[in-house]
Amino acid sequence: MLRSAVLFLRRRILQSCLANQPSFVVLFDRGRKASLLQTLRAGMDPAAVEKRPHEDEDVGTSQKRVKTMEAMEKEEVNTPEEGSADAGEKPKKARDGFPKNLKNRKGKEKNSRNPTRDRRGTRNREAAELADAGEGDDEASGEPKAPRLPKRMRALLIGFCGSGYKGMQIQQNAKTIENALFDAMVRAGAVSQDNSDDPVKVGIHRAARTDAGVHAAGNVVSLKMITNVPGVPDMTARINEELPPEIRLWGHIRVQNSFNPRTYALCDSRKYTYFFPTYTLIPPKPSSAQYRVLTEHAASLTPAMPSPIVDHPFWADSGDDAADMARKRAWRIDPEQVAQLRVTAKKYLGTHNFHNFTVDGAFSDRSNQRYMKDMEIADPVVYGETEWISVLFHGQSFMMHQIRKMMSILVLSCRTGTPAQVIDELYGPRDVLIPKMPALGLLLEEPLFDTYNLKVARANEKVTPDHADYRPPITFEPHREAMAAFKEKYVYDNMRRVEDRDGLFDAWIRMVDAYGGNDLLYLNPKGTIPQAAVIKLRERHRKGGFKEKKLFDATSFPEAQQSLEAEEEDEDEEAMEMNKRKRIDTEG
């Protein structure tokens, strides 16, 4: 439509000028390119110009000018409109028959070529090399080049089981969720072959960058994708055909061109759920090192206080590990403990400095300030022989390992009788170590886009739903039923199967109870942090420090029983090798 209007306007200008001027020059500017159109004096229709030579020139020169004008006009017609798939590509050769010193508005030579702006190869370097060598030419080989299809910025609503994947974001030579999604979109035709070598070309972003092994019932990825592919009536179904069953595309929504799901201005908050067996709340075994250390520390306080760890009746009939495990599965939490969990969880609400709840966080770093909107602790539910509790975290954003460490304090403080005020102490400037609960129980429910939805709702008041400028809200509501079935099959079943087979949460709690050092002395009847539990700068690898096992960072396990002699890790040794930006962006 725009191209037709431009051509019509130019013809009218030519007709007017030809009728009134003996000779003239028209300069036509289309954004980034300027075309010099020269014509001859004619008192007739512009189509007859080539038949009438200029009176001051010989016939050959005049015809040369006319042919040059026609070539210029043909190139203008073939120039793609701004915003189309072909827009932004400049002609590579200077136009014959025009002055070499023609300058644009910035005063630079029109025909000069900046080698740093040569875009051949940034689209597909191999194709460019073949073209330079005279190979791979579609026209020369008789094979027509595939037409370029328009792409639009869209939000992809996805869900996935993170077991066996190295996290969410695309990484070279790694099995990640985005790598699998992008490859499937290329095979389905939603991403062109020209853009298949680099996801950056389609502007890919994600709402929540989950850590390795973390599951998601809902997450949002944005990119410029092709939606109308010949022979593909349902692009969502076509992409799902190319995806593995543990990754699902729920749908895709047209969004504003500037949309980025990661920005706080658009993505208001995120919801995570953590599931854990209630038997982890049973107090430490009286014969354990943790019981001994915490009891001795309570007695050393001034004034001396009795240990908050009671001799729980559960341990009166203690036997071997197998017998204890069977009794743990049959154990049920009482209403008073559930109430205490809910009271303690309220300490997380609001804006706080969570520097102790992430990797190598500094108290002075303002990026550790996070806002928790809500927390919900559900009533316990029995699956099989084991009783489970789910905790919903609704926060503006989360940092690496933040939720797993928040859950750890929630469980450890309640099982040791530590007052809830210990959480206030952990927001303070003192650095301490907080163990991470197993990654197996963590699930990203969904990111929320209330601000963006309000923004588009106001804009949509001026248009109808069938208008090209209409933008639907981003919501998972139409997909709730499919998401629930997916969670049950690929998340909950896997979680319960691993726990029933390996007793993973029991292995974690026994690892904590086996520790006899000072790092966890903040679990005391006063709820304060003693100096002995403070970690000084550059002492992360100190002797006698709490060591975690990489076993508890995994969510997929072989059928064989897991060995508890798993490889130990220093406090987030692997994560500390990441740069600060990646640590802040990674959630869970």
URRA-V708637 format. One record per residue. N is the residue number from 1. PHI is phi as a letter, one per 30 degrees, with the letter a starting at -180 (* if undefined). OMEGA is omega in whole degrees, -180 to 180 (NA if undefined). Layout:
# URRA-V708637
{{N | PHI | OMEGA} {N | PHI | OMEGA}}
This chain:
# URRA-V708637
{{1 | * | 180} {2 | d | -179} {3 | d | 179} {4 | d | -180} {5 | d | 180} {6 | d | 180} {7 | d | 179} {8 | d | -180} {9 | d | -179} {10 | d | 178} {11 | d | 179} {12 | d | 178} {13 | d | 179} {14 | d | 180} {15 | d | -179} {16 | d | -178} {17 | d | -179} {18 | d | -178} {19 | d | -171} {20 | b | -176} {21 | c | 178} {22 | d | 177} {23 | a | -176} {24 | a | 175} {25 | b | 178} {26 | c | 177} {27 | c | -176} {28 | c | -175} {29 | c | 176} {30 | c | 175} {31 | i | -173} {32 | d | -177} {33 | b | 179} {34 | b | -179} {35 | b | 178} {36 | c | -178} {37 | c | 179} {38 | c | 179} {39 | b | 179} {40 | c | 177} {41 | d | 179} {42 | a | 177} {43 | c | -176} {44 | b | 178} {45 | d | -179} {46 | e | -180} {47 | d | -178} {48 | c | -176} {49 | e | -176} {50 | d | -178} {51 | d | -175} {52 | b | -178} {53 | d | 175} {54 | d | -174} {55 | d | 180} {56 | c | -176} {57 | b | 175} {58 | d | -174} {59 | d | -178} {60 | d | 180} {61 | d | -179} {62 | d | 179} {63 | d | 178} {64 | d | 178} {65 | d | -178} {66 | d | 180} {67 | d | 178} {68 | d | 179} {69 | d | -180} {70 | d | 179} {71 | d | 178} {72 | d | -179} {73 | d | 178} {74 | d | 179} {75 | d | 177} {76 | d | -180} {77 | d | -176} {78 | d | 179} {79 | d | -178} {80 | d | 178} {81 | d | 177} {82 | d | -178} {83 | j | 179} {84 | d | -177} {85 | d | -176} {86 | c | -175} {87 | d | 175} {88 | j | 180} {89 | c | -178} {90 | c | 176} {91 | d | -174} {92 | c | -177} {93 | b | 176} {94 | d | -178} {95 | d | -180} {96 | d | 174} {97 | i | -180} {98 | b | -175} {99 | d | -180} {100 | d | -175} {101 | c | 178} {102 | d | -176} {103 | c | 176} {104 | d | -174} {105 | d | 180} {106 | d | 177} {107 | i | 178} {108 | d | 180} {109 | d | -177} {110 | d | -173} {111 | c | 177} {112 | d | -176} {113 | b | -180} {114 | d | -177} {115 | d | 180} {116 | d | 180} {117 | c | 177} {118 | d | -173} {119 | c | 175} {120 | d | -180} {121 | j | 174} {122 | d | 175} {123 | d | 179} {124 | a | -174} {125 | d | -179} {126 | d | 179} {127 | d | 180} {128 | d | 179} {129 | d | 178} {130 | d | -180} {131 | d | 179} {132 | d | -180} {133 | d | -179} {134 | i | 180} {135 | c | 175} {136 | i | 179} {137 | d | -177} {138 | d | -177} {139 | d | -178} {140 | d | -179} {141 | d | 180} {142 | i | 179} {143 | c | -179} {144 | d | 179} {145 | d | -179} {146 | d | -180} {147 | d | 178} {148 | d | -178} {149 | c | -178} {150 | d | 177} {151 | b | -177} {152 | b | 177} {153 | d | -178} {154 | b | 175} {155 | c | 180} {156 | c | 177} {157 | c | -174} {158 | b | 171} {159 | b | -178} {160 | a | 169} {161 | c | -173} {162 | d | -179} {163 | d | 179} {164 | i | -180} {165 | c | -178} {166 | d | 179} {167 | j | -173} {168 | d | -167} {169 | d | 179} {170 | e | 174} {171 | b | -179} {172 | d | 177} {173 | h | 178} {174 | b | 178} {175 | d | 180} {176 | b | -179} {177 | d | -178} {178 | d | 176} {179 | e | 180} {180 | d | -180} {181 | d | -178} {182 | d | 179} {183 | d | 179} {184 | d | 180} {185 | d | 176} {186 | d | -180} {187 | d | 180} {188 | d | -179} {189 | j | 179} {190 | d | 173} {191 | b | -176} {192 | d | 178} {193 | d | 178} {194 | d | -177} {195 | c | -173} {196 | d | -176} {197 | d | -177} {198 | a | 180} {199 | d | 179} {200 | d | -178} {201 | d | -180} {202 | c | 174} {203 | i | -175} {204 | d | 176} {205 | b | 179} {206 | b | -179} {207 | d | -178} {208 | b | 178} {209 | c | -176} {210 | d | -180} {211 | d | -179} {212 | e | 176} {213 | i | -178} {214 | d | -180} {215 | c | 176} {216 | b | 171} {217 | d | 178} {218 | b | 172} {219 | b | -177} {220 | b | 174} {221 | b | 178} {222 | c | 175} {223 | a | 175} {224 | d | -175} {225 | b | 176} {226 | d | -178} {227 | c | -178} {228 | c | 179} {229 | c | 179} {230 | e | 179} {231 | i | 179} {232 | b | -177} {233 | d | -178} {234 | b | -176} {235 | d | 178} {236 | d | 179} {237 | d | -179} {238 | d | 179} {239 | d | 179} {240 | d | 176} {241 | d | -178} {242 | d | -179} {243 | d | 171} {244 | d | -174} {245 | d | -179} {246 | d | 174} {247 | b | -178} {248 | b | 171} {249 | c | -179} {250 | d | -180} {251 | l | 176} {252 | b | -171} {253 | b | 175} {254 | d | -178} {255 | b | 178} {256 | d | -174} {257 | d | -179} {258 | d | -173} {259 | d | 173} {260 | b | -173} {261 | d | -177} {262 | d | -173} {263 | d | -180} {264 | d | -179} {265 | d | -178} {266 | c | 180} {267 | c | -173} {268 | d | -172} {269 | a | 179} {270 | b | 177} {271 | b | 175} {272 | b | 173} {273 | b | 175} {274 | b | -180} {275 | c | 177} {276 | a | 177} {277 | d | -177} {278 | d | -178} {279 | d | 176} {280 | d | 180} {281 | d | 175} {282 | d | -179} {283 | e | -179} {284 | e | 178} {285 | d | -177} {286 | e | -179} {287 | d | -176} {288 | d | 179} {289 | d | -180} {290 | d | 177} {291 | e | -178} {292 | d | -177} {293 | d | -178} {294 | d | 178} {295 | d | 179} {296 | d | -180} {297 | d | 179} {298 | d | 180} {299 | d | -178} {300 | d | -179} {301 | d | 178} {302 | c | -5} {303 | d | -180} {304 | e | -178} {305 | b | 177} {306 | d | 179} {307 | d | 177} {308 | d | -179} {309 | d | 180} {310 | d | 174} {311 | d | -173} {312 | d | -180} {313 | d | 179} {314 | e | -174} {315 | d | 180} {316 | d | -179} {317 | c | -176} {318 | d | 178} {319 | b | 178} {320 | d | -175} {321 | d | -178} {322 | d | 179} {323 | d | 178} {324 | d | -180} {325 | d | 179} {326 | d | 179} {327 | d | 177} {328 | d | 180} {329 | d | -180} {330 | d | -177} {331 | d | -180} {332 | b | -180} {333 | d | 179} {334 | c | -176} {335 | e | -180} {336 | d | 179} {337 | d | 176} {338 | d | 178} {339 | d | 179} {340 | d | 175} {341 | e | -178} {342 | d | 177} {343 | d | -180} {344 | d | -178} {345 | d | -180} {346 | d | 179} {347 | d | -180} {348 | d | -174} {349 | d | 180} {350 | j | -179} {351 | c | -178} {352 | b | 176} {353 | c | -176} {354 | c | -176} {355 | d | 178} {356 | d | -176} {357 | c | 179} {358 | b | -175} {359 | c | 173} {360 | h | -179} {361 | d | 178} {362 | c | -179} {363 | d | -177} {364 | d | -178} {365 | d | -176} {366 | d | 179} {367 | d | 178} {368 | d | 175} {369 | d | -179} {370 | b | -176} {371 | c | 177} {372 | c | -177} {373 | d | -176} {374 | a | 173} {375 | b | -180} {376 | b | 176} {377 | c | -176} {378 | d | 174} {379 | d | -179} {380 | d | 180} {381 | b | -179} {382 | c | 173} {383 | b | -175} {384 | i | 179} {385 | c | -172} {386 | c | 177} {387 | c | -177} {388 | b | 172} {389 | b | 176} {390 | c | 179} {391 | b | 180} {392 | c | 177} {393 | c | 177} {394 | c | -177} {395 | b | 179} {396 | d | 177} {397 | a | -178} {398 | b | 178} {399 | c | -178} {400 | d | 179} {401 | i | -175} {402 | d | -176} {403 | d | 180} {404 | d | 177} {405 | d | 175} {406 | d | 178} {407 | d | -180} {408 | d | 179} {409 | d | 179} {410 | e | -178} {411 | d | -175} {412 | d | 180} {413 | d | -179} {414 | d | -178} {415 | d | 179} {416 | c | -180} {417 | i | 179} {418 | d | 180} {419 | d | -179} {420 | d | -178} {421 | d | 177} {422 | e | 179} {423 | d | 175} {424 | d | 178} {425 | d | -178} {426 | d | 175} {427 | d | -176} {428 | d | -172} {429 | d | -178} {430 | d | 179} {431 | c | 177} {432 | b | 177} {433 | c | 175} {434 | c | 178} {435 | d | 176} {436 | c | 172} {437 | d | -177} {438 | e | 178} {439 | d | -176} {440 | e | -175} {441 | d | -172} {442 | c | -180} {443 | b | 171} {444 | d | 179} {445 | d | -180} {446 | a | 166} {447 | d | -179} {448 | c | -175} {449 | b | -177} {450 | d | -179} {451 | d | 179} {452 | d | -179} {453 | d | 177} {454 | d | 180} {455 | d | -179} {456 | d | 178} {457 | d | 178} {458 | d | 179} {459 | d | -178} {460 | d | 179} {461 | d | -177} {462 | c | -176} {463 | b | 177} {464 | c | -178} {465 | e | 180} {466 | c | 180} {467 | d | -178} {468 | d | -178} {469 | d | -179} {470 | d | 178} {471 | b | 180} {472 | d | 177} {473 | d | 177} {474 | c | -178} {475 | a | 178} {476 | c | -175} {477 | e | -179} {478 | d | -173} {479 | c | -174} {480 | e | -177} {481 | d | 179} {482 | d | 179} {483 | d | 179} {484 | d | 178} {485 | d | 179} {486 | d | 180} {487 | d | -178} {488 | d | -175} {489 | d | -170} {490 | c | -179} {491 | c | -175} {492 | d | -179} {493 | d | 179} {494 | d | -180} {495 | d | -178} {496 | d | -180} {497 | d | 179} {498 | d | 180} {499 | d | -180} {500 | d | -176} {501 | d | -171} {502 | c | -176} {503 | i | -173} {504 | d | -180} {505 | d | 175} {506 | d | 178} {507 | d | 180} {508 | d | -177} {509 | d | 176} {510 | d | 174} {511 | d | 178} {512 | d | -177} {513 | d | 179} {514 | d | -177} {515 | d | -179} {516 | c | 179} {517 | c | -174} {518 | c | -171} {519 | d | -176} {520 | c | -178} {521 | d | 174} {522 | d | 173} {523 | d | -175} {524 | b | -175} {525 | d | 177} {526 | d | -177} {527 | i | 179} {528 | c | -180} {529 | c | 177} {530 | d | -179} {531 | d | -179} {532 | d | -179} {533 | c | -178} {534 | d | 178} {535 | c | -180} {536 | d | 180} {537 | e | 178} {538 | i | 177} {539 | c | 180} {540 | d | -177} {541 | c | -176} {542 | d | 178} {543 | d | 179} {544 | i | 179} {545 | d | 180} {546 | d | 180} {547 | c | 177} {548 | c | -180} {549 | c | -179} {550 | d | 177} {551 | e | -174} {552 | d | 173} {553 | c | -176} {554 | c | 175} {555 | b | 176} {556 | b | -174} {557 | b | 175} {558 | d | -178} {559 | d | -179} {560 | d | 179} {561 | d | -179} {562 | d | 176} {563 | d | 179} {564 | d | 175} {565 | d | -177} {566 | d | -179} {567 | d | 178} {568 | d | 178} {569 | b | 172} {570 | d | -178} {571 | e | 176} {572 | h | -177} {573 | e | -179} {574 | d | -178} {575 | d | -178} {576 | d | 176} {577 | d | 179} {578 | d | 176} {579 | d | -174} {580 | d | -177} {581 | d | -180} {582 | d | 180} {583 | d | -179} {584 | d | -175} {585 | d | -177} {586 | d | -175} {587 | c | 173} {588 | j | NA}}
